[in-house]
Amino acid sequence: MSIDANLIGRYSAMIKWRAFLLLLLSVAVLGCEPEPYAVEVGFTNGSSTGRHSVYKMTITTVSGGKANFAMGGVSGYPGAHSSGGRIDAPAYIEGEWEEGWGFADDDISSTPHHRISAPIPDNAEAKMKTMDNYYQSLGRDYGSMQVIVDGPRVRVFYTKDCSITLDDCTPKVDADPNGWVVKDPKGVRDVVVLFDGKGESSSTPFPNTFFADLEKRKKASESE
């Protein structure tokens, strides 16, 4: 029994063509997948209750990235600012800070010390997206991520920094069905609260921390 060579060639070409179409379809499907959520933000570390010394304040995001918000001696809201970068939704926060500016006055043990290690609620990304789509006319594609310490309390805000004196801050109709958008501590700009919790407190520095090391060095220098 003989097989027509032309038939074999046409069959082979058909197989290759089907494989090529499947490859194109796969690329098209993969290409339509949405990009993971992320936004360009500046980083801010401050306080609404006065002076604090923030040695460690790290946010880990959903993707596993880490962002450093610790800016040393801070006071006032929104506080010290850095250029920040592109970030996805926060998932975990770790921090270490003390009330006052004891590190500057060489008086470390006289002020309360605080630390925190806690997950950030899963709805952080949904809140950020609500803020992104809140305004009718604001075309700003960047925002601000703010970590605010008030004694043992820590809050994480996300805002588009819409200024009522410089921008049109009119919200869209039904832009916030969950009531997530609130005013900042000054009662001026809109924010969403991604985290609001309290850390551990101690009247003396926690062991194996930056402030404990400072205290050891202080005592060593006094004994010389």
C-alpha positions in Angstrom: 0.0 0.0 0.0 1.5 3.4 -1.0 0.8 6.8 0.5 0.6 9.9 -1.6 3.5 12.1 -0.7 1.5 15.2 -1.5 -1.2 14.0 0.9 1.4 13.6 3.6 2.8 17.1 2.9 -0.6 18.7 3.1 -1.4 16.9 6.4 1.9 18.0 7.9 1.3 21.6 6.9 -2.2 21.4 8.4 -0.7 20.2 11.8 1.9 23.0 11.8 -0.8 25.6 11.0 -3.0 24.4 13.8 -0.1 24.5 16.2 0.7 28.0 15.1 -2.9 29.1 15.6 -2.9 27.6 19.1 0.3 29.5 19.9 -1.3 32.8 18.7 -4.4 32.1 20.8 -2.3 31.4 23.9 -0.4 34.7 23.4 -3.6 36.6 22.9 -5.2 35.2 26.1 -2.1 35.8 28.2 -1.7 39.3 26.8 -5.2 40.2 27.9 -4.5 39.4 31.6 -4.7 42.6 33.7 -1.5 44.0 35.2 -1.1 43.6 38.9 -2.4 46.6 40.9 0.3 49.1 41.8 0.5 52.9 42.1 3.1 55.6 42.3 3.3 57.2 45.7 5.4 59.4 47.9 6.2 58.0 51.4 5.3 60.0 54.5 6.0 59.4 58.2 4.5 61.8 60.8 2.4 62.2 63.9 -0.8 64.1 64.8 0.2 64.3 68.5 3.7 65.7 68.5 7.3 64.4 68.5 8.2 60.8 67.9 11.5 59.0 67.0 10.8 56.4 64.4 13.7 54.0 63.9 12.0 51.2 62.1 8.7 51.3 60.1 8.5 48.7 57.2 5.5 47.9 55.1 5.5 44.6 53.2 3.2 44.5 50.2 1.0 41.8 48.7 3.7 41.0 46.1 6.4 40.6 48.8 8.1 44.0 48.3 9.3 46.1 51.2 9.0 49.8 51.7 10.8 51.8 54.4 8.8 54.6 56.1 11.1 55.3 59.0 12.3 58.9 58.9 13.8 59.4 62.4 12.6 62.4 64.4 9.1 63.3 63.2 6.4 65.7 64.3 3.2 67.0 62.8 1.0 65.7 60.0 1.7 64.6 57.3 5.3 64.8 58.6 8.6 63.9 56.9 8.4 63.0 53.2 10.5 60.9 50.8 10.1 60.4 47.1 8.8 56.8 47.6 8.2 54.8 44.4 5.8 52.3 42.8 4.0 50.1 45.3 1.2 47.6 45.5 -1.3 47.1 48.3 0.3 46.8 51.8 -0.1 43.5 53.6 2.0 43.7 56.8 3.6 46.4 59.0 6.5 46.2 61.4 7.8 49.2 63.4 9.8 50.4 66.3 9.5 53.9 67.7 9.5 56.0 70.9 7.6 59.1 72.0 9.6 62.3 72.0 13.0 63.0 70.6 15.0 61.2 73.3 17.7 60.1 70.9 18.6 63.7 70.3 18.5 64.7 73.9 20.5 61.6 75.1 17.5 60.8 77.3 16.4 57.4 76.0 14.7 55.7 78.9 12.5 58.6 80.0 9.9 58.2 77.2 7.5 55.4 76.3 8.7 52.9 73.7 6.5 51.1 71.2 6.7 48.4 68.6 4.3 46.7 66.2 4.2 43.6 64.0 0.8 43.1 62.4 -1.1 42.1 59.2 -2.9 44.8 57.3 -6.5 44.0 56.4 -7.1 42.3 53.1 -9.4 45.2 51.8 -6.4 47.6 51.5 -6.3 47.2 47.7 -10.1 47.7 47.4 -9.8 50.9 49.5 -6.9 52.2 47.4 -8.8 51.6 44.2 -11.8 53.5 45.6 -9.5 56.4 46.3 -8.0 56.2 42.8 -11.5 56.5 41.2 -13.1 58.8 43.7 -12.9 62.2 42.0 -14.8 63.4 38.9 -12.0 65.6 37.4 -8.7 64.9 39.2 -6.4 63.4 36.6 -3.5 62.8 39.0 -1.9 59.3 38.6 0.1 59.4 41.8 -0.7 59.6 45.5 0.8 59.4 48.9 1.2 56.5 51.4 1.3 57.9 55.0 2.3 56.1 58.2 1.2 58.1 61.3 2.3 57.3 64.8 0.5 58.7 67.9 1.9 57.0 71.0 1.3 53.3 70.5 -1.3 53.9 67.8 -0.3 53.4 64.1 -2.3 54.4 61.1 -1.6 53.9 57.4 -3.4 56.3 55.0 -3.6 56.4 51.2 -4.5 59.7 49.6 -4.5 61.3 46.2 -3.6 64.6 47.9 -6.5 66.5 46.4 -6.4 70.1 47.6 -9.7 72.0 47.7 -7.9 75.2 47.1 -5.9 74.0 44.1 -7.9 71.1 42.6 -11.5 70.1 41.8 -12.2 67.6 44.6 -15.8 66.9 43.6 -16.4 63.1 44.1 -18.1 61.0 41.6 -21.7 59.9 42.3 -21.7 56.7 44.4 -17.8 56.6 44.3 -17.6 55.3 47.8 -20.5 52.9 48.6 -18.6 51.5 51.6 -17.9 54.8 53.3 -14.1 54.3 53.3 -13.1 57.8 52.3 -12.6 60.1 55.4 -10.8 63.3 56.2 -7.2 63.4 57.3 -6.2 64.3 60.8 -6.3 68.0 59.8 -9.8 67.6 58.4 -8.7 68.9 55.0 -7.9 66.1 52.5 -9.5 62.8 51.7 -7.8 59.6 52.7 -8.6 55.9 53.1 -7.4 54.2 56.3 -5.6 51.0 55.3 -4.6 50.1 58.9 -5.4 51.4 62.4 -3.9 49.5 65.3 -1.9 49.7 68.5 1.5 48.3 69.2 3.1 47.0 72.3 4.4 49.6 74.8 7.2 49.7 77.4 8.6 52.3 79.7 12.1 51.1 78.8 13.6 50.1 75.4 12.6 46.7 74.1 15.6 44.2 74.1 17.6 43.9 70.9 16.3 47.1 69.4 18.0 50.3 68.1 17.0 52.2 71.3 18.3 49.4 73.6 21.7 49.7 71.8 21.7 53.4 72.3 21.0 52.9 76.0 23.9 50.5 76.3 26.3 52.9 74.6 25.1 55.8 76.8 25.7 53.8 80.0 29.1 52.7 78.7 30.2 56.2 78.0 29.0 57.4 81.4 31.1 54.7 83.2 34.3 55.7 81.4 
